[in-house]
Amino acid sequence: MTKKYGKKEIEIMKKNKVIISTFILTAIFSCAEIIKDESRFPEVKNLTEYKNTTFIPTLEHKISNDKNSVYCATLLFAWEEIRNQINAPLTIPDEHVDLNLLNKSTSFKNVLKNEEYEASGQVENGVVKASAAFSKSLPFSLKLENFKNNLVFDGQKVASFGVNGYSDYDQLNLVQIVYYKNDNNFIIKLLPKVEEHEIILFKTDKKFNSMTEMTKEIERLTEIGKTEKKNEKMRWKYYYDYEDVVIIPKFSFNIETNYPSLVGTNFSTSEQDFQIKEAWQRTAFVLDESGAEIESEAVMETTEEGPAEEKPKPKKMIFDQPFLILLKRVDNTNPYFGLWTTNTELMIKE
């Protein structure tokens, strides 16, 4: 529920510079059947303890080539509540780059249904507070395979899970091949029991500046995959054979941070000045063998001659290099959670 300013509160704000204090309790993601099982998540740690990981406020923010980038939509949900409370056009200085990106972003719209998250705001003694929170459990209907000593990422052994050859996973459509070019360029979709949600994994050797660019590329390649799947000579790419494998690192983390690029920034309306006092976020995420993504007018033509020389071969879809994980609703192209992983800092080690 959004609370608007009362007369008394407006008078207080007219006399004083208004402090925006945003408290954001953010998403807890789990592949477990019971998300409230606290033992499922590690102890909460501050982001300062992770030298190779950063939090990004929006999908549009720049991702790092050598650091993990964690995104969650709850920060934007809370900022939306702040705007609802103020209920007036905002002026943000150009030098506050992160706050401007946060304010301009629309990629969080409809990524979750209203009943899937909570957001609230209030005004008290001239302080505007907002919070947003949600949790989502996405178990698989059948556990995937648990691997031992099967994956080395960036020179380090990490725990892993996935698919080894044709199996019930293929029959049940649990692990779909959305797009396949080669072993360094492919998209995998994991389908949990919650049919409205999906988990996308994207491995690529192309360079991208943001998760927004990557989500658009996933859309484009998904359409290519749909076309190729209809072509008899390319259909082998989208089904599992006995020599095909999918190997995915296991993740487990519970991290909180206070965004230094947002705290202390100023903005205003025509009548009031504002300052962000606190912008706090916590994200817990687990991904393992238990579980945890258009209509287009463009057409891709495939001639019969093109794929003739491309022979079926074993597909080794191993996530041993930087890749993207997205959690999203099937009815929205944008995710509510994204993890661009370039190192093993957030993975479970062996």
ZIJOJO-V344330 format. One line per field, one symbol per residue. ss: DSSP state (H for helix, E for strand, C for the rest). phi: phi as a letter, one per 20 degrees, with the letter a starting at -180 (. if undefined). psi: psi as a letter, one per 40 degrees, with the letter a starting at -180 (. if undefined). Layout:
ss=???
phi=???
psi=???
This chain:
ss=CECCCCHHHHHHHHHCCEEEEEECCCCEEECCCCCCCHHHCCCCEEHHHCCCEEEECCCCCECCCCCEEEEECHHHHHHHHHHHHHCCCCEECCCCHHHHHHHHCCCCCCCCCHHHCEEEEEEECCEEEEEEECEEECECCCCCEEECCCCEECCEEECEEEEECCCHHHHCCCEEEEEEEECCEEEEEECCCCCCEEEEEEECCCCCCEHHHHHHHHHHHHHHHHHHHCCCCCHHHHCCCCCCEEEEECEEEEEEEECCCCCCCEEECCCCEEEEEEEEEEEEEEEECCECCCCCCCCCCCCCCHHHHCCCCCCEEECCCCEEEEEEECCCCCCCEEEEECCCCCECEC
phi=.ddefeffffffffecfeeeddddeefddbeffdfeffffdfffcegfedfdccedfcfeffeeeccfcdcbffffgffffgfffflbgdddgffefffffffefcfefmfcfgfebcbbbbdblmdecbbbbacbdcfefbfffedcldcddlncfcfbbqccmfaffffemfceeebbdbfdbacdcddfffffcbddccdbdeecebfgffffffgffffffffffeegfdfgfdcedfefccccfecbbbccbdfffdfnfdbbdfdcdcbeebcdbccdbcbbfepc..ebefcdeceffgegeeegbfddededcgbddcdbffecfeeebbceddbegdeeed
psi=hhhihidddddddddihhhhhhhhhaihiieidhdegdediiihiideehefiihhdideihiieeiihhihedddddddddddddfihihhidegdddddddeheeehediideeihhiiihhfehhiiiiiiihhgiiehhiihihfehhhfehhiiiibhgahaddddefdgihdhhdaeegihihhhidhdeiihhhhhieihididddddddddddddddddddehdeedddeihideiihhhiiihighiihhdedheiiiiaediiihhdhgiihhhhhhaeda..hhieihhhhidddedehiiihhgghgeihihhhhiieehdiiehihhheiedeihi.
